[in-house]
Amino acid sequence: MVDIIAGAAENKKALDIQILDVRKSSPIVDYIVICSAESAPQVRAIETEIETELRQRQIKNIKWEGVISSGWVVLDLGSVAVHVLGTVEREYYRLEDLWGKEAIVYHY
């Protein structure tokens, strides 16, 4: 599933896509996908593309949280969490730093 999500984000030109394997340190999720967008419309485009790809594969209960204009939306798929952030928000919050470099599985 993380490859589908990362591929969909890449289709919409998301920046700095990272897949984090947090199974050893998180009892809540197994993987976190983080990517950046240069504008609110691009955040929306990435969100829509990910949702479309997941629905085509019969993955249901897709519900995004957050407001596009805030520069940060999140999708919780149970074992996978997806964060799409604007570049400013990504630099400010530095989510991947919370997990350490050993958690990075793939970096586009």
N, C-alpha and C positions, 0 to 999 in steps of 0.2 A: 504494500500500500504506500509506503514512503517513496518508492520510486515513481509511482503514478503521480503523487502529489508534487514531488520535485520536478518531474517532467512537465506537468501542467504549468507550474510556476515559470519554468524555463521557457515554455512556449510564449508566455506573455512578457518575456524579457526581464524577469525578476533578477535582482542583483544579489550576489553573495549568498547563494542558497547553501544552507548547511543542514545536514541530517545528524542529529545527536542521538547516540545510543545511551540511554540513561537507566537501563534495566538494573544495573548494579547499585544505583544511588537513589532511585525513585520508586516508591511503592505504588505510585499512581499511574504513571505512563511508562511505556517502553521506549518510545522514540519521540523526539521533538524535531519538527521541521521549521526552520526559521529562514525568512527571505526578506529582501528589501524592495521597495518601489520608490520611484523618483517623484511621484505625485499621487494625489487622492484618486484620480481616474485610473491610474495604473494599479493602485491597491485594489480597486473594484474589479478591474479586468482580471487580475490574478485570482482573486476570490471566486469570481464567476467561472473561470477556467478550471480551477481545482474542483469546484462543486459539480460542474458538467462532467468531468472525467470520472469522478466518484459515482455519480448517478448512473452513468453508462455502464458501470460495473456492478450495478444493483446494490451499492452501499447506501443505506438509508439513514434517517435521523440526522441529517446534516443541518447543523444550526450554527451559524456564525454569531459571535458576540463582538461587541464593539461598534464604533461609529466610524465610517470611512473617513470622514473629515478629521477625526482625531489622529489619523495616521497609524492606527493599530487595530487589527481585527484578529480574532482567535477562533479556531475551530477545534473542538474536543471530540475526537472519535473513539474515546475509550483508551485504547492502548497507544494512540498517536495524537499529539497535540500539534497544531499548525499555527504559527505566528507570522502574519504578514505585516510588516512595519514600514513606515516611511523611512527614508535614509536618516533624517534628523533623529527620529525616535529610536531607530536601531542603534545609532551611535551613543545616544544618551543612556539607554537602558542596558545595552551590551548583555543581552540574555545568555548568549553562549558562554560568557565568562563565568556565569554562575555554576556551570557544570564542569569546567576545566577542559583542557585540550584533549584529554584522553577520551572524552565522550564524543568527539567529532568522528563520524563514520565516513561522511562524504562531504566534500566541499566543491561545489560547481564553480 
